[in-house]
Amino acid sequence: MSELKACPFCGTNKIEIEVEGNFSWGECHVCGATSEAHRQYSDFNIEQRKEGASEKWNTRPIEDALRSEVTKLTDQRRWHQYTEGDKSTYPPFEDWYLVTNENDDLLQEFFSFEVGWKTNKNIIGWAYQPEPVESEGE
């Protein structure tokens, strides 16, 4: 059976898979939260029923989508190492970026795949530019 995720409501790991007849479900033994019931026909053994219920307990589409968005936003706000000639370190598209060089200067530079950085200032790192600040009333 798959390892069960912690309860999304109270955070405990005291989760059990319950089986009754053709139905099985995940249940938190602290706060009482339950997953959607999983139905299996009687020709399936208990382990197969528990596996189906554990999949339902571990399915968290909203949580998974939020984690994916957090990862994406975190990636957009970090500095990326840049090495001239190493395409794996290039920005993903042609645009303006914040860059830093060997002197720790903070610059704004345009990157193109054909030319690289518009000016050659020994760039060693890049980051996405922050969104513009919206003034009140917009």
One Martini backbone bead per residue (centre of mass of N, CA, C, O) as a GRO file, in nm:
protein
  138
    1MET     BB    1   0.099   0.034   0.019
    2SER     BB    2   0.079   0.350   0.020
    3GLU     BB    3   0.186   0.627   0.143
    4LEU     BB    4   0.051   0.844   0.368
    5LYS     BB    5  -0.066   1.135   0.403
    6ALA     BB    6  -0.129   1.385   0.573
    7CYS     BB    7  -0.350   1.565   0.720
    8PRO     BB    8  -0.507   1.853   0.586
    9PHE     BB    9  -0.621   1.962   0.876
   10CYS     BB   10  -0.409   1.855   1.129
   11GLY     BB   11  -0.124   1.687   1.033
   12THR     BB   12  -0.143   1.404   1.087
   13ASN     BB   13  -0.038   1.036   1.078
   14LYS     BB   14  -0.322   0.913   1.186
   15ILE     BB   15  -0.378   0.693   0.940
   16GLU     BB   16  -0.646   0.496   0.804
   17ILE     BB   17  -0.764   0.210   0.644
   18GLU     BB   18  -1.091   0.142   0.569
   19VAL     BB   19  -1.308  -0.158   0.576
   20GLU     BB   20  -1.640  -0.209   0.414
   21GLY     BB   21  -1.689  -0.432   0.225
   22ASN     BB   22  -1.662  -0.259  -0.088
   23PHE     BB   23  -1.538  -0.041   0.105
   24SER     BB   24  -1.295   0.234   0.111
   25TRP     BB   25  -1.097   0.450   0.341
   26GLY     BB   26  -0.977   0.738   0.468
   27GLU     BB   27  -0.870   0.804   0.820
   28CYS     BB   28  -0.870   1.026   1.080
   29HIS     BB   29  -0.783   0.974   1.436
   30VAL     BB   30  -0.828   1.286   1.527
   31CYS     BB   31  -1.056   1.456   1.332
   32GLY     BB   32  -1.223   1.256   1.108
   33ALA     BB   33  -1.126   1.261   0.842
   34THR     BB   34  -1.223   1.184   0.497
   35SER     BB   35  -1.243   1.015   0.223
   36GLU     BB   36  -1.330   0.900  -0.046
   37ALA     BB   37  -1.489   0.639  -0.146
   38HIS     BB   38  -1.392   0.307  -0.230
   39ARG     BB   39  -1.490   0.085  -0.493
   40GLN     BB   40  -1.504  -0.274  -0.475
   41TYR     BB   41  -1.514  -0.572  -0.575
   42SER     BB   42  -1.514  -0.887  -0.423
   43ASP     BB   43  -1.261  -0.998  -0.609
   44PHE     BB   44  -1.099  -0.820  -0.427
   45ASN     BB   45  -0.864  -0.763  -0.220
   46ILE     BB   46  -0.773  -0.584   0.051
   47GLU     BB   47  -0.518  -0.449  -0.073
   48GLN     BB   48  -0.665  -0.328  -0.320
   49ARG     BB   49  -0.860  -0.156  -0.156
   50LYS     BB   50  -0.645   0.008  -0.001
   51GLU     BB   51  -0.505   0.131  -0.248
   52GLY     BB   52  -0.749   0.291  -0.350
   53ALA     BB   53  -0.782   0.461  -0.088
   54SER     BB   54  -0.497   0.586  -0.081
   55GLU     BB   55  -0.527   0.744  -0.345
   56LYS     BB   56  -0.760   0.921  -0.246
   57TRP     BB   57  -0.618   1.044   0.000
   58ASN     BB   58  -0.361   1.157  -0.180
   59THR     BB   59  -0.561   1.335  -0.331
   60ARG     BB   60  -0.457   1.693  -0.407
   61PRO     BB   61  -0.527   1.919  -0.630
   62ILE     BB   62  -0.498   2.193  -0.486
   63GLU     BB   63  -0.230   2.145  -0.343
   64ASP     BB   64  -0.066   2.073  -0.598
   65ALA     BB   65  -0.116   2.343  -0.746
   66LEU     BB   66   0.009   2.526  -0.528
   67ARG     BB   67   0.292   2.402  -0.526
   68SER     BB   68   0.351   2.464  -0.822
   69GLU     BB   69   0.321   2.774  -0.799
   70VAL     BB   70   0.538   2.820  -0.584
   71THR     BB   71   0.772   2.708  -0.749
   72LYS     BB   72   0.746   2.907  -0.983
   73LEU     BB   73   0.775   3.172  -0.816
   74THR     BB   74   1.046   3.106  -0.687
   75ASP     BB   75   1.204   3.080  -0.953
   76GLN     BB   76   1.143   3.383  -1.043
   77ARG     BB   77   1.303   3.500  -0.758
   78ARG     BB   78   1.574   3.392  -0.848
   79TRP     BB   79   1.900   3.326  -0.896
   80HIS     BB   80   2.094   3.271  -1.193
   81GLN     BB   81   2.331   3.113  -1.335
   82TYR     BB   82   2.600   3.232  -1.557
   83THR     BB   83   2.749   3.090  -1.863
   84GLU     BB   84   2.937   3.134  -2.110
   85GLY     BB   85   2.820   2.890  -2.354
   86ASP     BB   86   2.590   2.779  -2.148
   87LYS     BB   87   2.269   2.706  -2.233
   88SER     BB   88   2.159   2.603  -1.947
   89THR     BB   89   2.199   2.926  -1.832
   90TYR     BB   90   1.990   3.047  -1.993
   91PRO     BB   91   1.741   3.213  -2.060
   92PRO     BB   92   1.419   3.128  -2.190
   93PHE     BB   93   1.402   3.433  -2.306
   94GLU     BB   94   1.361   3.718  -2.476
   95ASP     BB   95   1.473   3.981  -2.252
   96TRP     BB   96   1.453   4.149  -1.962
   97TYR     BB   97   1.708   4.168  -1.697
   98LEU     BB   98   1.854   4.094  -1.412
   99VAL     BB   99   2.200   4.159  -1.331
  100THR     BB  100   2.526   4.022  -1.259
  101ASN     BB  101   2.862   4.064  -1.168
  102GLU     BB  102   3.187   4.042  -1.052
  103ASN     BB  103   3.117   4.335  -0.892
  104ASP     BB  104   2.808   4.335  -0.798
  105ASP     BB  105   2.642   4.451  -1.009
  106LEU     BB  106   2.330   4.608  -1.089
  107LEU     BB  107   2.148   4.520  -1.383
  108GLN     BB  108   2.000   4.598  -1.702
  109GLU     BB  109   1.930   4.342  -1.948
  110PHE     BB  110   1.949   4.214  -2.271
  111PHE     BB  111   1.836   3.902  -2.411
  112SER     BB  112   1.977   3.695  -2.675
  113PHE     BB  113   2.043   3.416  -2.863
  114GLU     BB  114   2.235   3.551  -3.076
  115VAL     BB  115   2.412   3.752  -2.862
  116GLY     BB  116   2.301   3.778  -2.579
  117TRP     BB  117   2.419   4.020  -2.420
  118LYS     BB  118   2.421   4.344  -2.507
  119THR     BB  119   2.641   4.361  -2.291
  120ASN     BB  120   2.982   4.317  -2.182
  121LYS     BB  121   2.991   4.247  -1.813
  122ASN     BB  122   3.046   3.976  -1.683
  123ILE     BB  123   2.813   3.777  -1.650
  124ILE     BB  124   2.680   3.556  -1.363
  125GLY     BB  125   2.369   3.663  -1.336
  126TRP     BB  126   2.004   3.606  -1.318
  127ALA     BB  127   1.674   3.775  -1.325
  128TYR     BB  128   1.373   3.845  -1.291
  129GLN     BB  129   1.158   4.087  -1.317
  130PRO     BB  130   0.965   4.272  -1.152
  131GLU     BB  131   0.676   4.379  -1.097
  132PRO     BB  132   0.503   4.642  -1.122
  133VAL     BB  133   0.392   4.896  -0.942
  134GLU     BB  134   0.085   4.973  -0.820
  135SER     BB  135  -0.114   5.226  -0.808
  136GLU     BB  136  -0.343   5.382  -0.668
  137GLY     BB  137  -0.649   5.328  -0.863
  138GLU     BB  138  -0.586   5.081  -1.077
   0.00000   0.00000   0.00000
